[in-house]
Amino acid sequence: MSKVKQVVKVFGLVNCVDGYEEQPLVVNGVSDLMIEVFGDERGKGARSAVGVNALPFGVSVEVEAIVELKERIED
């Protein structure tokens, strides 16, 4: 965790029914967690959300994150 320099982007797939339009609110929860863990400066990145009708193993949300790592822990 100490090697994370910046959260660059969070992408979320939200398992939902037709007509559901609040996927961004679901993925905002992931962004809020990143900010809580890494702080506002390091944890805030771009984000996007897409609704799908099924995800593997019946999960509700699948998240992909792109993070920039520090070259050295001391940075």
N, CA, C and O atoms as CSV, one atom per row, in Angstrom:
chain,resi,resn,atom,element,x,y,z
A,1,MET,N,N,0.822,-1.193,0.000
A,1,MET,CA,C,0.000,0.000,0.000
A,1,MET,C,C,0.866,1.256,0.000
A,1,MET,O,O,0.486,2.270,-0.586
A,2,SER,N,N,2.021,1.196,0.651
A,2,SER,CA,C,2.877,2.376,0.714
A,2,SER,C,C,3.532,2.680,-0.628
A,2,SER,O,O,4.075,3.770,-0.807
A,3,LYS,N,N,3.496,1.755,-1.565
A,3,LYS,CA,C,4.075,1.984,-2.884
A,3,LYS,C,C,3.134,2.720,-3.832
A,3,LYS,O,O,3.555,3.132,-4.913
A,4,VAL,N,N,1.871,2.893,-3.450
A,4,VAL,CA,C,0.913,3.572,-4.325
A,4,VAL,C,C,1.179,5.076,-4.301
A,4,VAL,O,O,1.120,5.726,-3.257
A,5,LYS,N,N,1.472,5.601,-5.483
A,5,LYS,CA,C,1.696,7.041,-5.625
A,5,LYS,C,C,0.381,7.757,-5.921
A,5,LYS,O,O,0.114,8.828,-5.374
A,6,GLN,N,N,-0.444,7.159,-6.794
A,6,GLN,CA,C,-1.685,7.799,-7.208
A,6,GLN,C,C,-2.652,6.774,-7.777
A,6,GLN,O,O,-2.254,5.902,-8.550
A,7,VAL,N,N,-3.910,6.873,-7.401
A,7,VAL,CA,C,-4.959,6.112,-8.075
A,7,VAL,C,C,-5.263,6.876,-9.358
A,7,VAL,O,O,-5.684,8.031,-9.306
A,8,VAL,N,N,-5.054,6.242,-10.502
A,8,VAL,CA,C,-5.239,6.904,-11.791
A,8,VAL,C,C,-6.687,6.784,-12.249
A,8,VAL,O,O,-7.301,7.775,-12.643
A,9,LYS,N,N,-7.232,5.572,-12.197
A,9,LYS,CA,C,-8.596,5.355,-12.668
A,9,LYS,C,C,-9.207,4.132,-12.017
A,9,LYS,O,O,-8.524,3.141,-11.756
A,10,VAL,N,N,-10.496,4.212,-11.760
A,10,VAL,CA,C,-11.288,3.097,-11.264
A,10,VAL,C,C,-12.398,2.852,-12.285
A,10,VAL,O,O,-13.097,3.781,-12.689
A,11,PHE,N,N,-12.553,1.594,-12.696
A,11,PHE,CA,C,-13.586,1.210,-13.653
A,11,PHE,C,C,-14.439,0.135,-13.010
A,11,PHE,O,O,-13.912,-0.852,-12.497
A,12,GLY,N,N,-15.751,0.315,-13.032
A,12,GLY,CA,C,-16.626,-0.660,-12.405
A,12,GLY,C,C,-17.692,-1.193,-13.331
A,12,GLY,O,O,-18.316,-0.443,-14.082
A,13,LEU,N,N,-17.894,-2.499,-13.271
A,13,LEU,CA,C,-19.012,-3.163,-13.944
A,13,LEU,C,C,-20.037,-3.490,-12.870
A,13,LEU,O,O,-19.719,-4.162,-11.889
A,14,VAL,N,N,-21.256,-3.021,-13.051
A,14,VAL,CA,C,-22.300,-3.192,-12.053
A,14,VAL,C,C,-23.368,-4.130,-12.599
A,14,VAL,O,O,-23.964,-3.857,-13.641
A,15,ASN,N,N,-23.611,-5.235,-11.899
A,15,ASN,CA,C,-24.640,-6.192,-12.276
A,15,ASN,C,C,-25.996,-5.573,-11.940
A,15,ASN,O,O,-26.287,-5.311,-10.774
A,16,CYS,N,N,-26.823,-5.339,-12.960
A,16,CYS,CA,C,-28.096,-4.665,-12.696
A,16,CYS,C,C,-29.161,-5.052,-13.716
A,16,CYS,O,O,-28.879,-5.670,-14.743
A,17,VAL,N,N,-30.366,-4.676,-13.405
A,17,VAL,CA,C,-31.507,-4.951,-14.283
A,17,VAL,C,C,-31.660,-3.823,-15.298
A,17,VAL,O,O,-31.124,-2.731,-15.109
A,18,ASP,N,N,-32.388,-4.092,-16.370
A,18,ASP,CA,C,-32.674,-3.057,-17.366
A,18,ASP,C,C,-33.347,-1.860,-16.702
A,18,ASP,O,O,-34.214,-2.021,-15.843
A,19,GLY,N,N,-32.950,-0.688,-17.099
A,19,GLY,CA,C,-33.550,0.528,-16.560
A,19,GLY,C,C,-32.832,1.112,-15.357
A,19,GLY,O,O,-33.077,2.264,-14.997
A,20,TYR,N,N,-31.949,0.346,-14.724
A,20,TYR,CA,C,-31.185,0.863,-13.578
A,20,TYR,C,C,-30.156,1.856,-14.096
A,20,TYR,O,O,-29.406,1.545,-15.021
A,21,GLU,N,N,-30.112,3.050,-13.509
A,21,GLU,CA,C,-29.247,4.117,-14.013
A,21,GLU,C,C,-28.289,4.674,-12.966
A,21,GLU,O,O,-27.697,5.731,-13.184
A,22,GLU,N,N,-28.123,3.998,-11.849
A,22,GLU,CA,C,-27.296,4.549,-10.776
A,22,GLU,C,C,-25.940,3.851,-10.640
A,22,GLU,O,O,-25.359,3.820,-9.556
A,23,GLN,N,N,-25.444,3.296,-11.743
A,23,GLN,CA,C,-24.131,2.665,-11.723
A,23,GLN,C,C,-23.034,3.611,-11.227
A,23,GLN,O,O,-22.167,3.181,-10.466
A,24,PRO,N,N,-23.046,4.887,-11.632
A,24,PRO,CA,C,-22.005,5.790,-11.118
A,24,PRO,C,C,-22.010,5.920,-9.599
A,24,PRO,O,O,-20.953,6.083,-8.991
A,25,LEU,N,N,-23.172,5.850,-8.988
A,25,LEU,CA,C,-23.243,5.934,-7.525
A,25,LEU,C,C,-22.590,4.727,-6.871
A,25,LEU,O,O,-21.957,4.847,-5.823
A,26,VAL,N,N,-22.745,3.570,-7.490
A,26,VAL,CA,C,-22.117,2.350,-6.966
A,26,VAL,C,C,-20.596,2.477,-7.026
A,26,VAL,O,O,-19.903,2.179,-6.054
A,27,VAL,N,N,-20.090,2.915,-8.160
A,27,VAL,CA,C,-18.645,3.043,-8.336
A,27,VAL,C,C,-18.092,4.210,-7.513
A,27,VAL,O,O,-16.917,4.200,-7.147
A,28,ASN,N,N,-18.910,5.201,-7.222
A,28,ASN,CA,C,-18.476,6.272,-6.318
A,28,ASN,C,C,-18.075,5.700,-4.964
A,28,ASN,O,O,-17.182,6.234,-4.307
A,29,GLY,N,N,-18.726,4.623,-4.544
A,29,GLY,CA,C,-18.362,3.967,-3.284
A,29,GLY,C,C,-16.932,3.462,-3.308
A,29,GLY,O,O,-16.228,3.536,-2.301
A,30,VAL,N,N,-16.498,2.950,-4.452
A,30,VAL,CA,C,-15.113,2.492,-4.600
A,30,VAL,C,C,-14.171,3.700,-4.522
A,30,VAL,O,O,-13.147,3.654,-3.840
A,31,SER,N,N,-14.527,4.773,-5.223
A,31,SER,CA,C,-13.709,5.986,-5.185
A,31,SER,C,C,-13.604,6.537,-3.764
A,31,SER,O,O,-12.530,6.955,-3.331
A,32,ASP,N,N,-14.715,6.535,-3.051
A,32,ASP,CA,C,-14.706,7.007,-1.658
A,32,ASP,C,C,-13.766,6.167,-0.801
A,32,ASP,O,O,-13.055,6.702,0.049
A,33,LEU,N,N,-13.759,4.851,-1.020
A,33,LEU,CA,C,-12.859,3.977,-0.277
A,33,LEU,C,C,-11.405,4.292,-0.597
A,33,LEU,O,O,-10.574,4.349,0.310
A,34,MET,N,N,-11.084,4.498,-1.869
A,34,MET,CA,C,-9.704,4.824,-2.256
A,34,MET,C,C,-9.254,6.135,-1.605
A,34,MET,O,O,-8.111,6.251,-1.162
A,35,ILE,N,N,-10.141,7.103,-1.551
A,35,ILE,CA,C,-9.813,8.379,-0.912
A,35,ILE,C,C,-9.619,8.179,0.588
A,35,ILE,O,O,-8.725,8.781,1.183
A,36,GLU,N,N,-10.442,7.346,1.197
A,36,GLU,CA,C,-10.299,7.072,2.636
A,36,GLU,C,C,-8.978,6.365,2.929
A,36,GLU,O,O,-8.332,6.659,3.935
A,37,VAL,N,N,-8.572,5.444,2.070
A,37,VAL,CA,C,-7.346,4.677,2.290
A,37,VAL,C,C,-6.102,5.500,1.976
A,37,VAL,O,O,-5.150,5.510,2.756
A,38,PHE,N,N,-6.106,6.198,0.825
A,38,PHE,CA,C,-4.898,6.873,0.346
A,38,PHE,C,C,-4.910,8.388,0.539
A,38,PHE,O,O,-3.900,9.045,0.283
A,39,GLY,N,N,-6.021,8.948,0.980
A,39,GLY,CA,C,-6.126,10.395,1.134
A,39,GLY,C,C,-6.647,11.031,-0.143
A,39,GLY,O,O,-6.630,10.420,-1.211
A,40,ASP,N,N,-7.114,12.272,-0.015
A,40,ASP,CA,C,-7.742,12.964,-1.135
A,40,ASP,C,C,-6.787,13.156,-2.308
A,40,ASP,O,O,-7.177,12.982,-3.462
A,41,GLU,N,N,-5.556,13.508,-2.021
A,41,GLU,CA,C,-4.596,13.793,-3.087
A,41,GLU,C,C,-4.177,12.538,-3.856
A,41,GLU,O,O,-4.095,12.571,-5.083
A,42,ARG,N,N,-3.914,11.443,-3.162
A,42,ARG,CA,C,-3.445,10.208,-3.801
A,42,ARG,C,C,-4.585,9.289,-4.234
A,42,ARG,O,O,-4.422,8.509,-5.173
A,43,GLY,N,N,-5.724,9.367,-3.573
A,43,GLY,CA,C,-6.792,8.405,-3.813
A,43,GLY,C,C,-7.828,8.805,-4.834
A,43,GLY,O,O,-8.631,7.978,-5.266
A,44,LYS,N,N,-7.819,10.077,-5.228
A,44,LYS,CA,C,-8.839,10.552,-6.164
A,44,LYS,C,C,-8.336,10.408,-7.593
A,44,LYS,O,O,-7.303,10.971,-7.956
A,45,GLY,N,N,-9.065,9.656,-8.394
A,45,GLY,CA,C,-8.707,9.462,-9.793
A,45,GLY,C,C,-9.951,9.494,-10.658
A,45,GLY,O,O,-11.060,9.683,-10.159
A,46,ALA,N,N,-9.767,9.313,-11.934
A,46,ALA,CA,C,-10.904,9.233,-12.847
A,46,ALA,C,C,-11.678,7.950,-12.564
A,46,ALA,O,O,-11.136,6.995,-12.005
A,47,ARG,N,N,-12.942,7.939,-12.952
A,47,ARG,CA,C,-13.724,6.722,-12.746
A,47,ARG,C,C,-14.795,6.623,-13.821
A,47,ARG,O,O,-15.243,7.624,-14.379
A,48,SER,N,N,-15.183,5.402,-14.089
A,48,SER,CA,C,-16.279,5.153,-15.018
A,48,SER,C,C,-17.029,3.911,-14.565
A,48,SER,O,O,-16.490,3.050,-13.870
A,49,ALA,N,N,-18.292,3.846,-14.982
A,49,ALA,CA,C,-19.151,2.739,-14.563
A,49,ALA,C,C,-20.018,2.298,-15.735
A,49,ALA,O,O,-20.482,3.114,-16.532
A,50,VAL,N,N,-20.225,0.989,-15.818
A,50,VAL,CA,C,-21.055,0.409,-16.868
A,50,VAL,C,C,-21.980,-0.620,-16.231
A,50,VAL,O,O,-21.568,-1.387,-15.361
A,51,GLY,N,N,-23.220,-0.628,-16.671
A,51,GLY,CA,C,-24.166,-1.634,-16.204
A,51,GLY,C,C,-24.155,-2.849,-17.120
A,51,GLY,O,O,-24.105,-2.712,-18.342
A,52,VAL,N,N,-24.201,-4.025,-16.533
A,52,VAL,CA,C,-24.237,-5.281,-17.288
A,52,VAL,C,C,-25.328,-6.177,-16.710
A,52,VAL,O,O,-25.760,-5.978,-15.575
A,53,ASN,N,N,-25.775,-7.165,-17.491
A,53,ASN,CA,C,-26.855,-8.031,-16.998
A,53,ASN,C,C,-26.352,-9.279,-16.288
A,53,ASN,O,O,-27.153,-10.031,-15.732
A,54,ALA,N,N,-25.029,-9.522,-16.293
A,54,ALA,CA,C,-24.475,-10.668,-15.569
A,54,ALA,C,C,-22.979,-10.466,-15.377
A,54,ALA,O,O,-22.306,-9.855,-16.207
A,55,LEU,N,N,-22.478,-10.989,-14.272
A,55,LEU,CA,C,-21.046,-10.992,-13.976
A,55,LEU,C,C,-20.653,-12.390,-13.510
A,55,LEU,O,O,-21.499,-13.133,-13.012
A,56,PRO,N,N,-19.389,-12.756,-13.665
A,56,PRO,CA,C,-18.960,-14.094,-13.253
A,56,PRO,C,C,-19.267,-14.385,-11.791
A,56,PRO,O,O,-19.154,-13.508,-10.935
A,57,PHE,N,N,-19.654,-15.617,-11.517
A,57,PHE,CA,C,-19.940,-16.114,-10.167
A,57,PHE,C,C,-21.064,-15.351,-9.469
A,57,PHE,O,O,-21.213,-15.454,-8.251
A,58,GLY,N,N,-21.859,-14.584,-10.226
A,58,GLY,CA,C,-22.991,-13.875,-9.651
A,58,GLY,C,C,-22.627,-12.678,-8.780
A,58,GLY,O,O,-23.448,-12.225,-7.982
A,59,VAL,N,N,-21.404,-12.158,-8.923
A,59,VAL,CA,C,-21.012,-11.009,-8.109
A,59,VAL,C,C,-21.803,-9.773,-8.516
A,59,VAL,O,O,-22.294,-9.687,-9.642
A,60,SER,N,N,-21.923,-8.824,-7.607
A,60,SER,CA,C,-22.688,-7.607,-7.866
A,60,SER,C,C,-21.882,-6.561,-8.610
A,60,SER,O,O,-22.412,-5.850,-9.464
A,61,VAL,N,N,-20.590,-6.467,-8.283
A,61,VAL,CA,C,-19.742,-5.433,-8.864
A,61,VAL,C,C,-18.363,-6.021,-9.145
A,61,VAL,O,O,-17.822,-6.771,-8.333
A,62,GLU,N,N,-17.809,-5.680,-10.285
A,62,GLU,CA,C,-16.423,-6.023,-10.609
A,62,GLU,C,C,-15.678,-4.706,-10.809
A,62,GLU,O,O,-16.138,-3.831,-11.543
A,63,VAL,N,N,-14.528,-4.573,-10.154
A,63,VAL,CA,C,-13.781,-3.317,-10.188
A,63,VAL,C,C,-12.378,-3.555,-10.730
A,63,VAL,O,O,-11.707,-4.525,-10.377
A,64,GLU,N,N,-11.962,-2.654,-11.587
A,64,GLU,CA,C,-10.594,-2.641,-12.106
A,64,GLU,C,C,-10.006,-1.285,-11.721
A,64,GLU,O,O,-10.649,-0.252,-11.907
A,65,ALA,N,N,-8.801,-1.288,-11.192
A,65,ALA,CA,C,-8.154,-0.037,-10.812
A,65,ALA,C,C,-6.778,0.054,-11.455
A,65,ALA,O,O,-6.030,-0.922,-11.501
A,66,ILE,N,N,-6.466,1.227,-11.942
A,66,ILE,CA,C,-5.136,1.520,-12.459
A,66,ILE,C,C,-4.486,2.460,-11.463
A,66,ILE,O,O,-5.004,3.541,-11.182
A,67,VAL,N,N,-3.338,2.038,-10.927
A,67,VAL,CA,C,-2.622,2.866,-9.959
A,67,VAL,C,C,-1.187,3.090,-10.414
A,67,VAL,O,O,-0.578,2.225,-11.044
A,68,GLU,N,N,-0.666,4.247,-10.090
A,68,GLU,CA,C,0.739,4.554,-10.353
A,68,GLU,C,C,1.517,4.229,-9.094
A,68,GLU,O,O,1.123,4.610,-7.991
A,69,LEU,N,N,2.621,3.526,-9.263
A,69,LEU,CA,C,3.447,3.137,-8.127
A,69,LEU,C,C,4.664,4.054,-8.009
A,69,LEU,O,O,5.168,4.576,-9.004
A,70,LYS,N,N,5.115,4.233,-6.793
A,70,LYS,CA,C,6.341,4.983,-6.537
A,70,LYS,C,C,7.531,4.137,-6.972
A,70,LYS,O,O,7.488,2.908,-6.915
A,71,GLU,N,N,8.587,4.805,-7.405
A,71,GLU,CA,C,9.806,4.082,-7.755
A,71,GLU,C,C,10.485,3.566,-6.496
A,71,GLU,O,O,11.028,2.462,-6.473
A,72,ARG,N,N,10.446,4.385,-5.445
A,72,ARG,CA,C,11.031,4.011,-4.152
A,72,ARG,C,C,9.998,4.316,-3.072
A,72,ARG,O,O,9.216,5.258,-3.200
A,73,ILE,N,N,9.999,3.529,-2.029
A,73,ILE,CA,C,9.051,3.732,-0.932
A,73,ILE,C,C,9.260,5.094,-0.266
A,73,ILE,O,O,8.308,5.672,0.260
A,74,GLU,N,N,10.484,5.612,-0.281
A,74,GLU,CA,C,10.783,6.877,0.402
A,74,GLU,C,C,10.117,8.065,-0.282
A,74,GLU,O,O,9.978,9.113,0.348
A,75,ASP,N,N,9.692,7.950,-1.565
A,75,ASP,CA,C,9.095,9.083,-2.294
A,75,ASP,C,C,7.835,9.560,-1.616
A,75,ASP,O,O,7.200,10.503,-2.088
